[in-house]
Amino acid sequence: MPNWSNWSGRQKATPEALHFARSEADAQALVAKAAQLGRKVRVAGSGHSHAPLVPGEGVIVDTTGLAGLVGSNREARRARVWAGTKIYALGRPLHDAGLALQNQGDIDRQAIGGACATGTHGTGTRLQSLSAAVTGARIVLASGDIVECNAETESQLWQAARLNLGALGIVTQLELQVREAYRLQEQGWTTGFEELLPQLTELTPATRHFEFFWYPQNDSAVIKTIEETSAEPVYPLGEEGGRTGWSYEVLPNHRPHLHTEMEYSVPAERGADCLSEIRRLVQTQFPTVRWPVEYRTVAADDVWLSSAYQRDTVTLSVHQDIGEDETSYFRACEEVFLAFDGRPHWGKVNYLDGDALAAMHQRWQDWWAVRDQLDADGVFLNAYLQRIRPG
Ligand SMILES: Cc1cc2nc3c(=O)[nH]c(=O)nc-3n(C[C@H](O)[C@H](O)[C@H](O)COP(=O)(O)OP(=O)(O)OC[C@H]3O[C@@H](n4cnc5c(N)ncnc54)[C@H](O)[C@@H]3O)c2cc1C
């Protein structure tokens, strides 16, 4: 049987079949064949999720062959993309069309369909997640039918599809709200955490993108700010300190060290207090943890399962080496995050059951109702999704 594993190697599967969909017709035929054989289907992007979203025992369909820009409309600031396109491969064609994504996360290795399926985000108090930019989707359903959805047509399905956990079907194309191409300038500096804390409320919204990593070993904060600029790009990027270039060149970073990660979004106004509590926890109970804690912001949206649903958030991420057992550290952090009304990132580690998730997501029942109506037999559900499914 074939092997599938995620980026960190922590999530593994040996499905009965692993297929690489290279066209929409291929995706459609794979779903039809799975139905004929009574197999479950899970969809994979780049496998960068730490959560057990992709593993399944039936068929795993890798969508990264469904790649490229389908088309764009500069005036409407819209782009239609194949869902398997790696985010890094979108930068240049969008740029050539005079367009760019409104924001990006820390890395650009994910497939755009996988990133949107879990609410992937960057940082910026006025910037929403990638899921919030989804204005339309084209999906191969469990029935084998292809459906187009957006705010006007099949609007309930569109709402559910913006952040879909791979549970609605194979998303073949996405339509995204984009913006005109723009240049960014990055700056960075390091300071003591105690010095940063009183300035945080002022610093966080002062630039388009603000984030920092708090390092437990020396109690320092490594800060990064990124602002729009009309300055010309300087290549090679970063040779003279902070990078200056087009958005798709400046926003992504390299994350070469394999790790596992938990991230929670807390109400923006509670972010600093929550981080202070995590810092106290690390300093008093987990003094050997070397991995930093990341602090970012995401603007409120109306995406049903979004961790920023109807509230501005601060996101806090804790990491651990894949060679270490993260369980006691992450469980202790999760208790803190929950005390601060946190909601977990769908692509990262959490230990919540369906009741806990239902209590923090107002549109939980709506999302499942749309999903279950399209796929009553649970073709697109794996063990994890079955475990959190209502009732
Ligand atoms: C090093 C690293 C850095 C990261 N940085 C960030 C960050 O800055 N911000 C952030 O928010 N997150 C970040 N993440 C998390 C990551 O963005 C999410 O887990 C994202 O979902 C991964 O995308 P993927 O293409 O790898 O999807 P996968 O992990 O392969 O799949 C994720 C989900 O999407 C579904 N899916 C994928 N493609 C399709 C499709 N075509 N149709 C239907 N369903 C589909 C899958 O079934 C699954 O449920 C990071 C992860 C890593 C490992």
The ligand as an ORCA input file, in Angstrom:
! r2SCAN-3c Opt
* xyz 0 1
  C       6.404     25.370      8.013
  C       4.950     25.754      8.086
  C       4.608     27.078      8.090
  C       3.254     27.447      8.186
  N       2.935     28.786      8.221
  C       1.650     29.162      8.389
  C       1.290     30.534      8.473
  O       2.131     31.441      8.369
  N      -0.018     30.842      8.681
  C      -0.961     29.890      8.840
  O      -2.119     30.229      9.063
  N      -0.669     28.575      8.723
  C       0.607     28.201      8.505
  N       0.919     26.867      8.396
  C      -0.189     25.907      8.348
  C      -0.581     25.626      6.890
  O      -0.712     26.820      6.155
  C      -1.948     24.917      6.831
  O      -1.902     23.738      7.568
  C      -2.383     24.633      5.377
  O      -3.631     24.015      5.403
  C      -1.398     23.747      4.633
  O      -1.721     23.740      3.257
  P      -1.433     22.444      2.379
  O      -1.551     22.804      0.961
  O      -0.178     21.832      2.830
  O      -2.693     21.558      2.781
  P      -2.762     20.094      3.400
  O      -2.098     20.116      4.733
  O      -2.319     19.117      2.408
  O      -4.337     19.971      3.600
  C      -4.999     20.829      4.497
  C      -6.505     20.652      4.363
  O      -6.911     21.118      3.092
  C      -7.639     20.113      2.409
  N      -7.379     20.297      0.992
  C      -6.202     20.529      0.388
  N      -6.380     20.739     -0.915
  C      -7.695     20.613     -1.163
  C      -8.516     20.686     -2.334
  N      -8.004     20.976     -3.535
  N      -9.841     20.478     -2.193
  C     -10.390     20.215     -0.987
  N      -9.660     20.143      0.149
  C      -8.342     20.339      0.053
  C      -7.145     18.801      2.992
  O      -8.075     17.777      2.847
  C      -6.963     19.198      4.444
  O      -8.182     19.136      5.116
  C       2.240     26.453      8.275
  C       2.607     25.102      8.263
  C       3.945     24.750      8.171
  C       4.328     23.296      8.186
*
